[in-house]
Amino acid sequence: EQQGMCPVCDQKITKLSGWHSHHIVWRVHGGSDGLHNRVLLHPTCHQQVHCRGLHVEKPRLVSQGV
């Protein structure tokens, strides 16, 4: 779904960069652990989301016409 990209910085997530699983609706606010409520972020991007109170949305698949 994410196409290997971080939705915060729009850069590729790799083994070298690492990743964190972020809850879109935080668990302390009633969010679930389901995949529909989680997105992968770079560790530094994840830190920025929590420190700055940034909002993250799950990327949407864009269908490509033939």
RALINSUL-V499345 format. One line per field, one symbol per residue. psi: psi as a letter, one per 20 degrees, with the letter a starting at -180 (. if undefined). Layout:
psi: ???
//
This chain:
psi: gikjqpigikqpprhghrqqoppgoqhijjqrjqhijqqpqqghhgghghhikqppqpqqpoppq.
//
